[in-house]
Amino acid sequence: MGVAVASTQQLLRGGASARDLTEAVRSGSLVRVRRGHYAPAGTAAHVLGAVRVGGRLACVSAAALYGVFVFDASVLHVHLEHSSSRMRTPQNRRRPLNSMNRDGLLLHWSPVLDPMDGTEYSVGLRDALAQIIRCQSAPCAVAALDGAMHAGLIDADALAAIFAHVPQRFAPLQGKVNALSESGQESVLRMIVEEMGLDYEIQVSIDGVGRVDMVIAGVLVVEADSRAHHKEWEQHVRDRTRDRVLASRGYLTLRLLYRDIMYDAAGVQAAIRGLLAAHAGVRPGAAGQ
């Protein structure tokens, strides 16, 4: 994860002296994050903030460090032990934390799966995902779990352990996790389509076209586009060629932007219904009703 936050005891055991630590702080090469905790200069602000509060990065803030898709990491999520005391604001190790200065901060108190997992500044990935299930919307939780499974960061046993750790009301989400989804927006799109009650397949190979993100009702190809993959004109040319070949094979094509999928689920569903209703052999108005 490329970040080092260490306690005074760890640094002293590593050969540093108290004088070395003082000089490093004075020179600016080391930051005294909180009493008894140090970090190299240049350490990310959200990492420093979690340690200043008195806990560790949690939920989406921790998952993002592991490279897992998260919908919104603008709020700092921090896990605290029930015995935690002397909490400080993320910005100032000398300023006590209170109900008036918690803007942009969300505290997690639930016990973790494994207190020894993770690092000095972050809970382990399994715990971060369990916190996401409790804290975030169902589509965003499934997207994070999909991403972790797809990247090989967790396996089926870890997934089972995560769901055994969260309240039973979240159990139905476990069956929705699919490691085939290649991006967070694809996962959210899948949840949108499932809500409509439509049959679909993901990551489908079509002769002459290659693999597409989703095929709905056997006739509608839906692609989840993102700016990162469409910076060059050549990519647009390839996409239009794919669409033409799909049309020659009797498929309709719908390309959706990230903002459509993440912020306008109703609009996405309306577009899918409209195209399916217009396709020969699909009864108008049947989709999603």
PyMOL commands that set and color helices and strands:
alter all, ss='L'
color gray80, all
select helices_A, chain A and resi 8-13+18-27+45-53+59-65+125-135+138-150+156-165+168-176+184-196+227-229+233-248+258-263+265-278
alter helices_A, ss='H'
color red, helices_A
select strands_A, chain A and resi 6-7+30-34+37-40+56-57+76-79+105-108+200-206+210-216+220-224+252-256
alter strands_A, ss='S'
color yellow, strands_A
deselect
rebuild
show_as cartoon
